[in-house]
Amino acid sequence: MSRYLIFATVSLALLLPGIGGTSVAVALEPIRSSFDTSVVLAGWVIGAYQLALTVSMPIVGKVSDVLGRKRTFMLCVTLFILGSLFSAIAPSMELLILSRLIQALGGGGFMPSAVGIVADEFPRSRQRAIGLFSSIFPIGQIAGPVIGGWMIHSFGWRAVFWFNVPLGLLVLVPASMLLRSGARRNGEIDVVGAGLIAGCLSALMGGLSLIGYAGTTQMWAVVGVLFCATIVLMLLFLRHETRAKYPIVDMEILKRKPFLAANIYNFVYGAGVIGIMSLIPMFAVTVYGVSYLESGLILVPRAVGMMATSFAVSMLMMRLGYRWPIIGGTLLAAISLVLLSLEPQHLAMLGQSLDSRTSLSLIMLLMGLGIGLAAPASNNACIELMPERAATITGIRGMFRQAGGAVSITVATLILHQSSDMASGFRLVFIALAIAMVATLPAILAMPSSPTSNSSDRLPSPK
């Protein structure tokens, strides 16, 4: 009985980033208006969060394996609560972005530590339990836009951060009583590696952001320096990881074809269905003139679709395997992006013309069905390469996804800033991402096909 209570507790934790992420997406335009700032700087409210998630996920996965599940999970929840509190009282855009970094350091650890906990508690039904996470997470994404839109309308954008504080405490208290630390592994935390990858991504995102303001020779020089720093830091990171005793990213794992293919897919997946989706409420408000509440409600069908198909795939995964759900889901997501690039009010669906709000909602539903198909299978396919280190591998997978999301947000806000109007900028972004997602099909075919066909791909456990 206790393991089911533990599953419920960690599942509740997964609702926090779901609610927080979608409610902040709805709040992005009022935040930008409140601080009277550009869309590029406002994008860092989400982009900085994605950046911190990118760095924290592999670290937390490693920490969870080395120091124990309970301590790691409790620390993540505490950081998420503190980051939410600081965001709610932030007096400037700069401090808000810093607070979001703290919030992400906690939120980024929920999935790796939760996967480690569930893998320990359900060793015989690990695939199904981890797959169910993909159907639980969208519940937060259903509630988030509705709660966020209502709170912004009634109390202002700061309310979406205050709301996270009591929710976080509801997770922290039962976790302290129920969770077990679990087995620990020998090892150290690769702080230097984490710092190098953080610096590399920060330099890349900073350089991309500043292109929008590069009107002088001096500013272009700064952009050039940041891009050079990106290359140097990446080379230093790769060199360090090959020599580190306990690297944050195991290069031997990444060199193997199935794992390399999986993380190429994860990066594009993050760009196409995590990063750009954070800008959908801004898209709805600025291009179609809907209210903040309506812009949040447009995200609800996406979460409903995710929950429906991810639950079905989780139950049937042993029969379906991994590849076909990922292929089908990826193609549906790409189709959804193409539809978003059109003018929704001109779409004829089900034999009749629909208004723009309804059309957007139906496109979001289609996107959700695709994500729900792909997510459970892609979540398990990576873990199958080394099932005894589920938390570490989940952290690496999350790092690639969040890196894709962070880069896509930065590039998208740059394109929007440079475009003559928001509609044409969003159109270009959606088409480019749809092409990128279709281009991942060869990588999907190189990933593990099913839980029973990967014994030759599995890596030996480290000593």
Helices and strands as residue ranges (DSSP letters): H 2-35, H 39-67, H 69-89, H 93-107, H 110-121, G 123-125, H 126-155, H 159-162, H 164-178, H 191-211, H 217-243, H 251-255, H 257-269, I 270-275, G 276-279, H 280-288, H 292-297, H 300-320, H 323-341, G 344-346, E 348-349, E 352-353, H 356-383, G 387-389, H 390-418, H 422-438, H 441-445
